[in-house]
Amino acid sequence: MSNQTAAARPVRTATSRRYLMCPPRHFDVTYSINPWMEPGKPVDADLAMAQWDRLRNLYVGLGHRVELIDPIPGLPDMVFAANGATVVDGRVLAARFKHEQRAAEGPAYAAWFRERGHTVHDGAFVNEGEGDLLVTGDRILAGHGFRTDPRAHAEAEAALGLPVVPLTLVDPRFYHLDTALAVLDHEEVMYYPAAFDARSRAVLEELYPDAITATDADAEVFGLNAVCDGRHVLLPEQAVHLIDRLWERGFVPIGVDLGELLKSGGSAKCCTLEIRPARTPSPVRQAGPDALEAAR
């Protein structure tokens, strides 16, 4: 690598984050609600716990605060904490799940937040937390098509105080937005174009013209189910193209192996719910008019 190439890389700064995670003590694949889940396929519970534990330890080692919610017997997918709620400026929008197998997770996560003094908003329509509601610096990118009800987008906007940009998912393998798009630093993202309809691709191209785009191979190993603290990006180690692109952009990618949890259709981001504390209001840069009009 030339000195000129190295000098052109942006300088990235990590910021301390607060995460909520749920140990996979009861993890198993006992039903199928997405194309990745095969109930007859063996699951190694000890390996799932070890892989999850390494992810948690990586967060702690990077200086982040990790809190835990107790897993509930009979809720094998509760390990996917990102689906449990969305938190912005200390305000919590509780999840409401589409499938009955996960329905009890929403109240469990809402109770965790209420017990700690948070104001929790209960929506009337299905929303699957940060699975479909991804917070950027200026807005919430809101996925729909397989899980979250589009009517929940207005509830998210009202409860969380950020404008919502709807995006339509069209590939059932990428049933949540966080399997097809990852927020990096503020207004930087990486995504898999083929997971979205034409209108949504146009919106993303307008809002994020310099975004990293994933290959088919990246997406198929859940490379976009990633967590970024502004500098470090934790993502599946098999997503080699994305890892190279992240290095080029000045990020520090950290490969993780969550292969057991992927049997249920989840990876690093699915396991990680960010608790964003209240902050001092700052000016909000609005999305371009063409993109917002296209998103209606």
C-alpha positions in Angstrom: 0.0 0.0 0.0 1.4 3.4 -0.9 1.7 6.3 1.6 -0.7 8.3 -0.6 -3.4 5.6 -0.4 -3.0 5.3 3.4 -3.1 9.1 3.8 -6.4 9.3 1.8 -8.2 7.1 4.3 -10.6 8.9 6.7 -9.6 8.9 10.3 -12.3 7.0 12.2 -13.1 7.6 15.9 -14.9 5.0 18.0 -17.4 6.2 20.6 -18.4 4.3 23.7 -21.7 2.5 23.2 -24.2 0.8 25.5 -25.6 -2.5 24.3 -28.2 -4.9 25.5 -27.7 -8.6 24.9 -29.4 -11.9 25.8 -27.4 -15.1 26.4 -28.5 -17.9 24.1 -29.2 -20.2 27.1 -32.3 -21.6 25.4 -31.3 -21.2 21.8 -32.5 -23.9 19.4 -34.2 -24.1 16.0 -37.6 -25.6 16.8 -39.7 -23.8 14.2 -39.2 -22.1 10.9 -40.2 -18.5 10.3 -37.5 -17.5 7.8 -35.6 -19.4 5.0 -32.5 -20.0 7.2 -34.3 -22.0 9.8 -34.3 -25.8 9.5 -35.8 -27.4 12.6 -34.3 -30.8 11.7 -30.8 -29.5 11.6 -28.7 -30.1 14.7 -27.8 -27.1 16.9 -24.8 -27.1 19.2 -26.0 -25.1 22.2 -22.5 -25.0 23.8 -20.9 -23.7 20.6 -23.7 -21.1 20.2 -23.0 -19.8 23.7 -19.2 -19.7 23.1 -19.6 -17.8 19.9 -22.0 -15.3 21.6 -19.7 -15.0 24.5 -16.8 -14.0 22.3 -19.0 -11.3 20.7 -19.9 -9.9 24.1 -16.2 -10.0 25.2 -15.2 -8.1 22.1 -17.6 -5.3 22.9 -16.3 -5.1 26.4 -12.7 -5.2 25.2 -13.4 -2.3 22.9 -14.7 -0.2 25.9 -18.4 -0.6 25.4 -20.9 -1.3 28.2 -22.9 -4.5 27.8 -26.0 -5.2 29.8 -27.9 -8.5 29.9 -31.5 -9.5 29.9 -32.4 -12.9 31.3 -33.5 -15.4 28.6 -36.9 -17.0 29.1 -37.4 -20.7 28.5 -39.5 -21.4 25.5 -38.2 -18.3 23.6 -35.2 -19.7 21.7 -34.9 -16.6 19.5 -34.7 -14.1 22.4 -31.0 -14.1 21.9 -31.6 -11.7 19.0 -31.9 -8.7 21.2 -31.9 -6.2 18.3 -35.5 -7.3 17.6 -36.7 -6.4 21.1 -37.0 -2.6 20.8 -35.7 0.6 19.3 -34.1 3.2 21.5 -33.4 6.8 20.5 -32.5 9.6 23.0 -33.6 7.4 25.9 -37.0 6.8 24.4 -38.1 3.2 23.7 -40.4 1.9 21.1 -41.4 -1.6 22.2 -41.4 -4.4 19.6 -44.5 -6.2 18.5 -43.7 -9.4 16.7 -45.4 -10.8 13.6 -45.1 -14.5 14.4 -46.7 -16.0 17.5 -43.6 -18.0 18.3 -41.8 -14.7 19.2 -44.7 -12.7 20.5 -43.8 -13.0 24.2 -40.3 -11.4 23.5 -41.8 -7.9 23.0 -43.3 -7.6 26.5 -40.2 -9.2 28.1 -37.9 -6.5 26.5 -40.4 -3.7 27.3 -40.5 -4.8 31.0 -36.7 -4.8 31.1 -36.7 -1.1 30.0 -39.6 -0.1 32.2 -38.0 -1.6 35.3 -35.0 0.7 34.6 -37.0 3.8 34.4 -37.4 4.2 30.6 -40.5 5.6 29.0 -41.7 2.8 26.8 -44.1 3.4 23.9 -46.3 0.4 22.8 -47.2 0.5 19.2 -50.4 -0.8 17.7 -48.7 -2.3 14.6 -46.1 -5.0 14.1 -42.5 -3.6 14.3 -39.6 -5.9 15.0 -37.3 -3.4 16.7 -33.9 -2.7 15.3 -34.4 -5.6 12.9 -36.3 -3.2 10.7 -35.7 0.2 12.3 -32.1 1.3 11.8 -31.0 4.6 13.3 -28.6 6.8 11.5 -27.4 10.3 12.5 -30.3 12.1 11.0 -33.1 9.6 10.4 -34.5 6.1 10.8 -34.3 3.8 7.9 -37.4 1.6 8.2 -37.7 -1.8 6.5 -40.9 -3.5 5.5 -42.1 -6.3 3.2 -41.8 -9.4 5.4 -42.1 -8.4 9.1 -42.7 -4.8 10.1 -46.0 -3.3 9.2 -45.6 -0.1 7.1 -48.1 1.6 9.5 -45.6 1.2 12.3 -43.3 3.7 10.6 -45.5 6.6 11.6 -45.5 5.2 15.2 -41.7 5.1 15.2 -41.4 8.6 13.9 -43.8 9.9 16.6 -42.3 7.9 19.4 -38.6 8.4 18.6 -38.5 11.9 17.2 -36.6 11.2 13.9 -37.9 11.3 10.4 -38.5 7.8 8.9 -37.5 6.7 5.4 -39.4 3.5 4.4 -37.5 0.9 2.4 -39.1 -2.2 0.8 -37.4 -5.6 1.1 -38.1 -8.1 -1.7 -35.8 -11.1 -1.0 -37.2 -13.4 1.7 -33.7 -14.4 2.7 -33.2 -10.9 3.9 -36.4 -10.6 5.8 -35.2 -7.8 8.2 -33.5 -4.6 7.2 -30.5 -5.4 9.4 -29.7 -8.4 7.2 -29.5 -6.2 4.1 -28.1 -2.9 5.4 -25.7 -1.8 8.1 -25.3 1.7 9.5 -21.6 2.6 9.9 -20.7 6.1 11.0 -23.5 8.7 11.2 -24.7 9.0 7.6 -22.6 6.2 6.1 -24.0 2.8 5.3 -23.3 -0.4 3.5 -26.1 -2.4 1.8 -27.1 -5.2 -0.6 -28.9 -3.6 -3.5 -30.7 -6.7 -4.7 -32.5 -7.0 -1.4 -34.6 -3.9 -2.2 -37.2 -2.9 -4.7 -36.3 -0.3 -7.4 -37.8 2.6 -5.5 -35.9 1.8 -2.4 -32.6 1.4 -4.3 -33.2 4.9 -5.8 -33.7 6.3 -2.3 -30.5 4.7 -1.0 -28.5 5.9 -4.0 -29.8 9.4 -3.4 -29.2 9.5 0.3 -25.9 7.5 0.3 -24.1 7.9 -3.0 -20.8 6.8 -1.5 -22.2 3.7 0.3 -20.4 0.4 0.3 -22.4 -2.1 -1.7 -22.2 -5.8 -0.8 -21.7 -8.7 -3.2 -24.0 -11.7 -3.3 -21.4 -13.7 -1.3 -21.2 -11.0 1.4 -25.0 -10.9 1.8 -25.4 -14.7 1.9 -23.0 -15.0 4.9 -24.9 -12.2 6.7 -22.0 -9.8 6.2 -24.4 -6.8 6.6 -25.7 -8.0 10.0 -22.9 -5.9 11.4 -22.3 -3.5 14.4 -20.1 -0.4 14.1 -19.0 1.9 16.9 -17.7 4.6 14.5 -14.4 2.8 13.9 -14.6 -0.9 14.6 -17.0 -3.0 12.5 -17.9 -6.4 13.9 -19.2 -8.7 11.1 -19.0 -12.3 9.9 -15.5 -13.2 9.1 -16.6 -14.8 5.8 -17.6 -11.4 4.3 -14.2 -10.9 2.8 -15.2 -8.3 0.1 -16.9 -6.1 2.7 -13.9 -6.5 5.0 -11.6 -5.2 2.3 -13.9 -2.3 1.5 -14.1 -1.3 5.1 -10.3 -1.2 5.4 -10.2 1.1 2.4 -12.7 3.5 4.1 -10.6 3.7 7.3 -12.7 1.3 9.4 -11.3 -1.5 11.4 -13.3 -4.7 10.6 -13.3 -7.4 13.2 -14.4 -10.8 11.9 -16.6 -12.9 14.2 -18.0 -16.4 13.8 -21.6 -16.8 14.8 -22.3 -19.8 12.6 -24.6 -21.5 15.1 -26.8 -18.5 15.5 -27.0 -18.1 11.8 -29.0 -21.4 11.7 -31.8 -19.2 13.0 -31.1 -16.3 10.6 -29.0 -14.0 12.9 -25.5 -12.7 13.4 -23.7 -9.9 15.2 -26.3 -7.1 14.8 -29.2 -9.4 15.6 -27.6 -10.2 18.9 -27.0 -6.5 19.8 -29.6 -3.8 20.8 -28.1 -0.3 21.1 -29.4 1.7 24.0 -29.0 5.3 22.8 -29.1 7.7 25.8 -30.7 11.1 25.8 -28.5 13.7 24.1 -28.4 17.4 23.6 -30.4 18.3 20.5 -28.4 19.3 17.4 -29.4 20.6 14.0 -30.8 17.8 11.8 -29.7 17.6 8.1 -32.8 16.8 6.2 -32.8 14.2 3.4 -32.7 15.4 -0.2 -36.2 16.3 -1.5 -36.0 13.7 -4.3 -35.2 10.9 -1.9 -38.0 11.9 0.6 -40.5 12.2 -2.2 -39.5 8.8 -3.6 -39.9 7.3 -0.1 -43.6 8.3 0.3 
